[in-house]
Amino acid sequence: MKKTLLATAVIGALSASAAAQAATVYDEDGTKVDLYGRIALGVAGGGPEYNGAEQEINNDAEFVDVYSRLGFRLSQEITRDLTAFGRLEWRFRADESGTRNGNDFDAFSETRQAYLGMTSNQYGTVQAGNFDSFYNQFVSLPFDVYIDRGFEFGGHPTQSRGDSIGYYTPDLEGFTVFLQAKNYSERGQLEATTSEDGNVTATQGGVRYAEGPVTVGLGWVDDVARGDGGNGEMRYGLIGSYDFTDNVSARLGYEGRDNNGDIVGPGGETRGGGFDKVGLGGTFTTGPWAFNVDYYNIERDDADTSRSWATGAYYNLSSNFDVFLEVADADAPRINRNDDFGDTIDSLTDDVYWLTGARYFF
């Protein structure tokens, strides 16, 4: 009950809120289809005033879609212990119509989830397709409490989201072991445009312990130089949380990756990418209210150390409708061509990003 309350009140994480709000459109002979989603709108403003080329950018307030979603959750009972399942979920734009300035664009902007699998209480779960990183689900999740910005550890796209297959065990007296692999294919590309590495498989794995008030995840990701900012080195994380009461929880985490000056990005730049991140945060709930605060210290091997912070307030008007305000001074962007990074904790009046809005779940 405690973890469900925190997840729903703080971020309305779709996996939690959808289970509570989803409408069952078919349920017969062991086959079930649920429809779920959310419509989320807000106003965002602030953020960095300059890009990496030292060019001033407009960071005025704007009416925005806040990750609205629509999805189906499917399941069919094969035996008493074995169930086949599937999931299909899209992001759509709730702040604009299907045309902008006379030009058509896709209202459904992203296929966020599309996967299928089998689950057994005795043997565990295997799934394949486009799904959130298991590293995020089992290791870094205690810090993934913000609707938009403020999360600095490996998130749901980390070497995942497409062409992936994964397995995790059932609960083994509090322990869950997971393993995932993602394939980056160059099939069909011209030989002149393929990389030296050709097809590449990125793996990740680890173990989570969740029992009573304690949750601790230990994991690794083969951060290949494809996809979400990989540099060819291993990413490691040790992240956990502790629930002091039903209303107060704290979280502490570390994530690190070695530097690699040999990897060159698509623009000819050296990726580098070594870092050591330490995060500290907490959540407090009272009645319909929830509050978050988080702080990170980020030491880079090839750039200045930066610090970032985020805080948020959330209010449940009903079980289906909430309003929110988030403020974040995110991890330092590059402030010039020499890859110098700003120390963002000192630039409160220039770089603070804010987002406020409302969400309706169904």
Secondary structure, DSSP 8 states (H G I E B T S, - for coil): -HHHHHHHHHT--HHHHHHHH-EEEEEETTEEEEEEEEEEEEEEEE--SB-TTS-B-----EEEE---EEEEEEEEESSSSEEEEEEEEEEE-SSS-SEETTEE--SEEEEEEEEEEEEETTTEEEEEEE---HHIIIIIGGG---SSS---S--TTTT-SSSEEEEE---BTTEEEEEEEEEE--TT--GGGS-SS-SEEEEEEEEEEEETTEEEEEEEEEE-SSTTT--SEEEEEEEEEEESSSSEEEEEEEEEE---TT-B-TTS-B----EEEEEEEEEEEETTEEEEEEEEEEEESSS--EEEEEEEEEEESSSSEEEEEEEEE-S--B-STT--B--GGG-HHHH-EEEEEEEEE-
